[in-house]
Amino acid sequence: MVWGVGSWRDMGPLLCLETPLTGDRYLSILSDHLHSFMSIVHFEGFRRFQQDNATPYESRVATKWLQEYSSDFRHFHWPPKFPDMSINEDIRDALLHAIEKRSPPPRTPVDLLTALKDEWCEFPPRYLQTLVESMPHRFASLLRARGGGRHDIKNLYQFFLALQCMLKNTIVSK
């Protein structure tokens, strides 16, 4: 399993997690990797952090840490039971596609991790920006599929246009 972080401006570290992710392990990732990445990428101060609702992310120790550092950055909460429209799956798929195209393919776990990190570093900032910009259309499509009316779709689209402006200063992790 891997954990990575990226922002509107740059891709951050990609970590190999050799053990299952727990709240305590996630806490060490936040303190060792997220905080320094945010300080470098968003040095001018307007910092936000968004994550999904995975159990370790919502652990008591991780939540406490995020509250402790709320003066350094704001935590954008992904609503509970929200349709999983996260861009993380797109990033994962792009990484897997890039790995499949490698010649020769990675043959060992170490080769695979090296290839993943190489491909991760090759993502241009525009790739993540394009995914963030696609969010209003994704949600509008989901709402249409669930029978949402034209008024609902317009309101949702306007909400996500405003959200895009905020996400330009947001760190996204998975």
CORPEFEN-V468999 format. One record per residue. RES is the residue in three letters. PHI is phi in whole degrees, -180 to 180 (999 if undefined). Layout:
res: {RES/RES}
phi: {PHI/PHI}
//
This chain:
res: {MET/VAL/TRP/GLY/VAL/GLY/SER/TRP/ARG/ASP/MET/GLY/PRO/LEU/LEU/CYS/LEU/GLU/THR/PRO/LEU/THR/GLY/ASP/ARG/TYR/LEU/SER/ILE/LEU/SER/ASP/HIS/LEU/HIS/SER/PHE/MET/SER/ILE/VAL/HIS/PHE/GLU/GLY/PHE/ARG/ARG/PHE/GLN/GLN/ASP/ASN/ALA/THR/PRO/TYR/GLU/SER/ARG/VAL/ALA/THR/LYS/TRP/LEU/GLN/GLU/TYR/SER/SER/ASP/PHE/ARG/HIS/PHE/HIS/TRP/PRO/PRO/LYS/PHE/PRO/ASP/MET/SER/ILE/ASN/GLU/ASP/ILE/ARG/ASP/ALA/LEU/LEU/HIS/ALA/ILE/GLU/LYS/ARG/SER/PRO/PRO/PRO/ARG/THR/PRO/VAL/ASP/LEU/LEU/THR/ALA/LEU/LYS/ASP/GLU/TRP/CYS/GLU/PHE/PRO/PRO/ARG/TYR/LEU/GLN/THR/LEU/VAL/GLU/SER/MET/PRO/HIS/ARG/PHE/ALA/SER/LEU/LEU/ARG/ALA/ARG/GLY/GLY/GLY/ARG/HIS/ASP/ILE/LYS/ASN/LEU/TYR/GLN/PHE/PHE/LEU/ALA/LEU/GLN/CYS/MET/LEU/LYS/ASN/THR/ILE/VAL/SER/LYS}
phi: {999/-125/-129/-139/-139/-147/-139/-57/-97/-164/-89/-97/-70/-119/-111/-90/-104/-82/-125/-58/-77/-115/-59/-67/-65/-65/-59/-67/-66/-58/-74/-84/-122/-66/-60/-69/-62/-63/-64/-78/-74/-115/-66/-80/115/-83/-122/-136/-131/-126/-144/-84/-102/-59/-52/-62/-68/-96/-63/-60/-69/-69/-61/-62/-62/-62/-68/-61/-100/-65/-77/-87/-162/-99/-99/-87/-82/-80/-59/-62/57/-80/-54/-75/-109/-64/-78/-59/-65/-66/-64/-59/-62/-65/-63/-62/-62/-64/-67/-63/-82/-68/-135/-75/-70/-61/-111/-127/-58/-67/-61/-64/-62/-61/-64/-60/-65/-62/-66/-58/-69/-83/-62/-75/-53/-62/-61/-66/-61/-63/-64/-64/-66/-81/-58/-58/-68/-62/-69/-62/-64/-63/-64/-61/-63/-95/87/-68/-80/-59/-64/-60/-64/-63/-63/-64/-61/-64/-60/-75/-65/-66/-63/-58/-59/-68/-68/-62/-118/-119/-99/-116/-125/-152}
//
